[in-house]
Amino acid sequence: MGLIAPTLPDIDVDQWRAKPRAERTKVLQQHWATSGFGTPYAVYLLYVLKIGLYILGGLLFAASTPGIGGLGELSDWWTTPVVFQKVIVWTLLFEVLGFGCGFGPLTMRFLPPIGTFLYWLRPGTIRLPPWPDRVPGTKGSHRTILDIGLYVAVIASALMILLSPADRDPGMIEPWRLVPLLVLLPLLGLRDKTIFLAARSEHYWVTTIVLLFPFVDMILAAKLIMIALWWGAATSKINRHFPFVVSTMLSNAPLMPVALKKRLWRDPVDDVRPSGLAAGFAHGGTVFELGMPLVLLFSSGGTVTTIAVTIMVLFHINILSAIPMGVPLEWNVLMAFGTVYLFGHYAAVGVTDAGNPLLVYGIFALVVGTVAWGNLKPQHISFLPAMRYYAGNWPTSVWLFGEGAEQTYADRVTKSAQLPHRQLAKLYPPDTVDLMIGKLGAWRGLHSHGRAMAGLYPHAAEDHESRFIVDGEMVAGSAIGWNFGDGHLHNEALLAAIQVRCSYAPGELRVIMFEAQPIGHPVQSYRIVDAATGVVETGEVDVADMVSRQPWDGDLPFRITSRVPSTT
């Protein structure tokens, strides 16, 4: 692996191209098992630099508070309440500008490495309202001056907070300064849910609400939100999907020795399913994520608290060091900081100390209720507020472009960037581009649901071998400026918006959409949608059948519940 050259399998690419899609993918999945994506060193350096700039930005905004002191006096003021307040708002701003989750090459974003604000400031680009038929004034998919104005206002309101003095005792920001951001962001979200989700509102916007509270209530409510994040994420990982996430993610970890990567699989060549070691890592981590927050919540300092704080900081550093695809890096930095700040320094603030218990426990109940509903009815709620971050139980999609259909997309849709293969073509020769794009498909296939997605190709199009097939995440990143694993951002709403612009004929573009597994339910449902004619097939598949197969084996016993005769 060179500074900018990826590590790819040493194969005859012409012979590889001549193989059926499943055999091509198999070669790359076997390579992933020990080499991951093969990311160049320069990419990792880029992300390390970005983390450093994020930390520096937070420090500078905190230090800009009048009277707080300079960076040389950090140890004297880092525990001041305004520091926590500004770190939360700074992280929200960092995300909503596009520098956090979904940034750069590890999300297949190369030229440019960012979409978001470059895209959301352009009239005519695609927006996705969450309830266009229920909320007046939100219909349509074209971004207008109103949308751009709201987005600029969100950025400005966050900057106003970051430059505010701490003029409320004991060293906090006055509540009225927080109100514009709290109002404007959800208003913008009603016009475009993408931006609301990109701000990581399930964490940062909700926490900004508790910054309105008196000091003790703010600390306790912020603690409870972190508890809900840990418990929600941990609960969602109690499934059969999560070991597949761990083996795939750690195989891509830059610091993981190759010898250990091989042990993450039953056999890195012949049985590319998670090993007992990978399952142990997965479920052991889940135990810590459930148990340690409980200790933090009910301990009030001393050795027990210090041990629990240390374990949870290391937990997030471990995730950070893996540099996972999707790159939620700054989120893990913030979680580590929040652990030290809230549960370490303010360990004495306990669950019985709420001055306004209705406010404190009311917001906790709303967060927990959203998590519960999102896991019981995943079709209704984004996986972000449902907190299924790493669970492997995600809504997904794959797009099958017929002959000339991808070129139509390239020509007619105003995008943040072209699809990844076109971006890579400006950086690498064709053989490298084809293998890197193939690696993306291999990554998806290594997850449990990837077997089903590949198995549905023949259901979607008889000519699937000759079609250009791309993960829906890549379409979302190109078409709406942001993606972070949420298949609800590349479902029927995005397909309809693209159809308005491209006017595909029946059969030209088919999309396989796979919904997340409801908790306690042993099956996952799917639908296949034609851009021109709508749903052509619905059905379901048992999770047990997905996890028992090799990643290149899509021969699954699907149960078709409805089918319209195919035109392809």
Steps between C-alpha positions, in 0.01 A plus 500: 500500500647833392431855604220538242493155336242257643582140588315277252510128418773388261280354226456512124232767483386407148438142609330625815266723299397201288368310803136515616431771757484258795844356419649847458361600837632183663857585404469845655329376814783255561744786454302722737525234771870578549546839330175691548429768245873545441487866593811706411700646789424856386131444566563404862720806541216713367263367765753542780548862390124551495463369855776737610326797336172403666665493844682827431179668386320397817783631716516831314126565523503413872803723558328787315251529787572835669680461831555125478875507438738394224596155376803509729258499794287214368533297818337787693186533287427179305233397755309829471139434388534724194774270366263205483232720344730629228649157427150365431407788269840495328459129427152560357640775276794280395254230395245722327781652292596149390838461667395218731315179414489419129813699415768398256638190327379245756148591394607480133507879478813607314451801271386692693546323838199687635146567376269653760544879510637511143176334395247636748579858398404433135145565378336216308682216673303211650343530843301228677212621720403235759122558489416690180136392508449595865698820554378798294761677293746211479400317180744466215861391462662819366706711738389863507631829635290434811690175567835670444400788728401258778829312464703821519295606803578169674872554445477862618304408812760237593780751451313752718499247784866415452596867524274571797615600849428285805273752668274262694611356833699283543682577175229402249349645182172688533209279379369752246822463300425131448141542384561599134702184431248282682216642286671538163654154472172305526330754272769431243457128565134519402616626160797261474548215744850438365643811665323433830652151510841623381510729805476181709198657662411185693800585717612861456166676445340307786796581726475866399148496645637404842753784479198720579464336841650622829851370564430182700205404281714560189775268625256227606294517180815492287611193693166330436521574127841333488358205693219474245755509216708220653206282600314560175805411293581198718146365494486527122818287478340203674435334168655263246629781277751672728786244480502557124548872562790440739689259275454728198590819687807363678632347177516859376666634817841646411664398829368142507772241423429278198538187713218620726287606203513142370368375833191718468367252241431128521728474197608813309482310171242222519266604782476878513258521788580650842708277727436434865763765576308763301177400672679524835624850420149598390302366792769578758496863390122501529521378859737786584273749320205386708674453833753780536248784443291351780801526729563857386141599561483372858854560622601836642877505462799314629672190365189329360405808298857546377515139376164530323599833342828352380328196347248714306769739378702202374182359347464810281873525428482140373221591259688814400819306426313269263408805286176331388336561163262793549765652730306607814832611641419829668194341658726252678731782611200684642371188676839450664510867606141484627584192706788675674318832537153385611568170678855571614518860611130535583459150645336648809194609301272200547163374380316645801639853459262630233353837590238464225450123473216533248737672256800278566325165495245613242768555234665170598166322455451659156844385387447147633153487345640600161767231523244237596258594222779514245601144585147364513389681181823574311312597185371814674816648654853564378760264643675805653236599759435124539871479593583193290834660413726194474238229534520371141120509501455787258262591217693474175453523126679412180438671166507312170551736204418360155694584187550877478303567820800600711611740226155658512540543875845653449366747245165606646525504879657798675731320741752565773732271303492230237468139610828363643620317189500829307686678779760222522552506124667840545748353751577143397524277189192293399622174658543668838162671472319175426663320793432786743134518398485123529639527852200713593265223389715249685469706820121501479493127429705418809213624717211264563253690286746510210419138417137589451573810296713302253249218494228740389686623190327243275164596651561863410630455146563199278792686343659583837843366394531776240356778714692765690421417863584742779424519871225746591739671742702618202191631322397693812848646543494617140137608469423661838847592626523271804479134597564315823346155479134602506315316225199726552700770321513293182158340489187592300524872574846536345406269214195717425710817506750349257220373276362855475835608361587195288163368371613139483300252294365187673783263584785750454560547872406251768573538872507223760401642839562296813344602830662449841396207718242588767630397841376155596386421145703234312452635147586804290279636227595636159343668203617554145395828345510613139571871449220529243233255613544459876513183709561184299563252782475473876610221727698392803790277601605335824799651676615144585534424130711810440749442779552134413630568147826615350500867392508405133208258535175682432296184441252571776143371544320832452127504568339719234184667625413693183637517146428701186617334175845628404571692181874421508 
